[in-house]
Amino acid sequence: MIRALSKLHPQWTFTGLSAACIYQYEHSHALHNGTVSIASTKESNKHDNKNLHRIYAHPSTKRYRYRGVPVTSPAHTLINCASLPFDKALSIYDSALRRNHTTKLEVETMMIQTVCNEQAVTALLQHANPLRENGGESWTYVHMMQLGYAEPLFQVNFDNPDNPGIPYRVDFCWKLHDGQIIVVEYDGVAKYKDASNPHRASLKAKLEYERRRDQHLKEAGVTSINHLFYEDVADLQRLNILLREAKVPQIR
């Protein structure tokens, strides 16, 4: 839709979630409601389509082109994505930083120069981290923080006896003062149910790999390994119970 509109309206510059799509930043599909966002020096008017969302931009705003579509800069795009729900917006911030499209300093500088929700942008920058490898991990992290759990280490390496050159990396890790090491993994469900590619390992092989990996992690000193699925993270009460059972440390 965005590509078609960019041909019909070559003067438009896409921003916000629309630009995030063009930049291929990870985000929840639940954010899509048919609306397209463009940078504009004027507000929406009665002649606009109801699904056109104009976001104010100064006339001097630079125009970029990415994958053939005119968009605002990555930093400007993140500024405008701050209006999205925090637990959904953070994955976009993490993804942009992970791709090295922008830096926190660039976003902070843009924030000062732009009319925006500075409180929301500042909060997102405070928690943004390129070490989280996908949107599911970003979303899980936000819910952990909302429940008052301590900041984890991200993508910690552990020895892989089967392939020493490719160590195991865990999503969330807490190393406690008493020597305990607690690991939490966000598994989602896709890696277990995706059978679309005939070259992918079978479900049995995936489960066997997971079992062997967990065993190796315990041999490397990990005290407990806890796997979370979408349903676990979506339900805060359920997530809280699971994290308490896993003895993940809390700060409140």
Secondary structure, DSSP 8 states (H G I E B T S, - for coil): -HHHHHHH-TT-EE-HHHHHHHHT----GGG-SS-EEEEESS---TTS-TTEEEEE--TT---EEETTEEE--HHHHHHHHTTS-HHHHHHHHHHHHHTTS--HHHHHHHHHHS-S-HHHHHHHHHH--TTS-SHHHHHHHHHHHHTTB---EEEEEE--TT-TTS-EEEEEEEE-TTS-EEEEEE-TTHHHH--S-TTS--HHHHHHHHHHHHHHHHHTT--EEEEE-HHHHH-HHHHHHHHHHTT--B--
